[in-house]
Amino acid sequence: MNCIELIGPSGIGKTTFLKKLLKARGNANWITATEALMLAGEQKTKKEKLIIKAAGLLGLSIQTGNKCYLKKIQEYEMECSLLIEMLLSTLTASKMQVWQKVKSLDFNLKSVLYHQILLYENHAGKTILLDEGIVQNWARSVQFVLSDPDKYQDIKNSVLFPKAIIHFDLDDNEYRKRLISRYEKSGKRKINLILEDLSDEETNLFIKRTRKISKKLREACKCLQLPVLDLEPVASKSNIDKALSFISTINR
């Protein structure tokens, strides 16, 4: 599977750019992660989501999807082993409490690695373009590549790891404008479920921290000798053409 992952700071415009790119796809031989998960039957409809939410309000629990994700990961032992080792190294070095490490491990195995396996099994022979993959979600783990390149060099050979990267970045001022615009549209100074009610100072710190992490990720991907395309998240014709040309090159 040729998987091309979009990486970059949260809220910088990766998903918006992907939507614009999708409109310009034409007959190109690639699909989005959402389309691949629909092939896998894992993408819930709005109706299903409402039923699950309503059941929750009534105190009922409706189990959906494949609950045996560990069994599926076991089937891909050779493909997952180095990835999981890298993840465990990150958790070991982390200062999180034990329960937080367990929760983080469960999320990363169930919602990231398992879904990556589903993408691989349902890519229908097409390249998959996604904006929330292993590199973006496992940011701190992937950076371990830089500390021990020889140990993790083979990670790029896993069918579950992206074969190329599109890296998005903006300078601090432009990135700040994007976040402020998001605040104004939503009426909340919120980045994600954890980061909310952010002051201007906290927003500035977030920008510097996430851009630094993103650059480290790009460096790690370069260290793995993955093809990397650097773009501003601006859906101009020039940028769209560059992205389409890059995807076409990886597809060959």
MOLIN-V166008 format. One record per residue. D_FIRST is the distance of its C-alpha to the first C-alpha in Angstrom with 2 decimals. Layout:
# MOLIN-V166008
d_first = <D_FIRST D_FIRST>
This chain:
# MOLIN-V166008
d_first = <0.00 3.78 5.98 9.58 12.29 15.88 18.40 22.19 25.36 25.79 27.51 27.00 25.37 21.54 21.36 24.11 22.42 19.19 21.55 23.24 20.08 19.14 22.59 22.06 18.70 20.47 18.49 15.53 12.14 10.74 11.60 12.85 12.31 15.64 14.71 11.78 14.39 16.93 15.04 15.14 18.82 18.72 19.98 23.75 26.12 29.01 31.37 29.63 29.67 33.38 34.20 32.58 34.42 37.68 37.46 37.05 40.21 42.02 41.01 38.67 35.15 32.68 29.71 26.52 22.92 21.70 24.17 22.83 19.98 21.23 21.03 17.34 16.84 19.06 16.88 14.17 16.99 15.58 12.46 14.81 18.02 18.01 16.64 19.47 21.93 21.38 21.94 25.04 26.42 26.37 28.16 30.66 31.56 31.82 35.29 34.29 36.37 35.12 34.59 32.54 30.32 29.88 29.05 26.55 24.87 24.76 23.26 20.52 19.56 20.05 19.09 16.37 14.71 15.16 13.79 10.60 10.40 11.37 8.71 6.07 8.80 9.63 7.16 9.18 7.15 7.34 6.41 7.70 10.89 12.72 16.06 16.42 13.76 14.33 15.87 18.19 19.20 19.60 21.46 24.21 22.04 19.77 23.10 23.93 21.93 24.92 27.44 25.95 23.46 23.86 23.14 19.87 18.59 16.25 14.50 12.12 10.94 9.68 6.08 7.79 9.13 8.59 8.40 11.37 14.17 16.69 19.82 22.70 26.26 29.85 33.17 35.02 37.27 34.67 32.48 35.67 36.44 33.10 33.82 37.43 36.40 34.17 37.17 39.45 37.27 36.77 40.26 38.93 38.31 35.10 31.66 30.22 31.70 33.15 34.17 36.83 40.37 39.50 42.41 42.19 42.36 39.56 37.41 38.10 37.24 33.95 33.09 33.91 32.11 28.81 28.79 29.49 26.59 24.23 25.51 25.02 21.34 21.03 23.01 20.83 17.66 19.84 21.02 17.53 17.52 14.65 15.34 17.35 18.98 22.15 23.48 26.27 25.28 27.55 26.30 28.44 27.68 27.25 24.62 22.73 22.86 21.68 18.61 17.79 18.47 16.25 13.20 14.24 14.53 11.02 9.92 12.32>
